[in-house]
Amino acid sequence: MSVGTPNAGGLINGVQAVASPLYSLVSPGSAWGTQETIDYLNAAVQVVHDRFPDTPPLALGDIGARHGGPLRPHISHQAGRDLDISFYYRDGTRWYARGTRDNLDFPRLWAFVRALIEKTDIDLILLDHGLQDPLKEYALSVGEDPAWLAQIFQGKGAVRAIIRHAPGHATHLHLRFWNPLAQETARRCYASLARHQLVRAPVQYTTHKAKKNETLAMIAKKYGSTVRAIRDANGLHSTLIKEQAVYRIPITGSGVRVPHVERLRVPARRPPPAPHDTSEAARPLSTREHE
């Protein structure tokens, strides 16, 4: 069950990903997610291997902790629905190398992204904007529908994009899936889980910009938090803070929202139209004869 939200949630009866020809594990202890998340990932990667039989395994980064909840250094990855995974590289690089136009394997990368959109309940794909353009250019070059791509990639369209920019995602993809079964089951069972103390109030965060002469103790008192909790949330090794720096403040107690109040509504999938074949052989004979 996927409890709460990706930024403030937990995981009940999580499943640990297993290394396979599809991917290796960067950190097995942080490779816990829902069965749906792992099944969706496997289905999309398998599409790439079916199309390109000599495909090397990807490197699977963090999914989440065994019981979900906060996982450093991430803000999300708390409910078993997020994961980090490597790009496909042309030169054999496997994990956390910065992607470029020259080193990325765009045929395999696009096949993977397309399969995620077509065959899974993908919520979002985080990818640096500097890599979105060449990926989109490749998709257009193989005949993908421009109107569909305009909806999928981040832009000015009214439709919520699936592929979006976030800082720090020039080295890997961040995927987040909807989990119709795991989320709805958690919503229905939440009261019972809480009654049996199988879930605890999720940690949620706000931000605070430090003022002149302000201390961590003052900030903790203002938000009803603790110095230790703020230090842990920001990876601080002491109580020293910097003026004008922005810090994450964990919110607990009455300030935390109870998750899964409303029934889950998973958006309809947006599969791509059939790509247009632009090869010479596919063009009508009559058209080619008159050139």
Secondary structure, 3 states (H helix, E strand, C coil): CEEEECCEEEECCCEECCCCCCEEECCHHHEEECHHHHHHHHHHHHHHHHHCCCCCCEEECCCECCCCCCECCECCCCCCCEEEECCCECCCCCCCCCCCCCCECHHHHHHHHHHHHHHCCEEEEECCHHHHHHHHHHHHHCCCCHHHHHHHECCCCCCCCCEECCCCCCCCEEEEECCHHHHHHHHHHHHHHHHCCCCCCCCEEEEEECCCCCCHHHHHHHHCCCHHHHHHHHCCCCCCCCCCCEEEEEECHHHCCCCCCCCCCCCCCCCCCCCCCCCHHHCCHHHHHCC
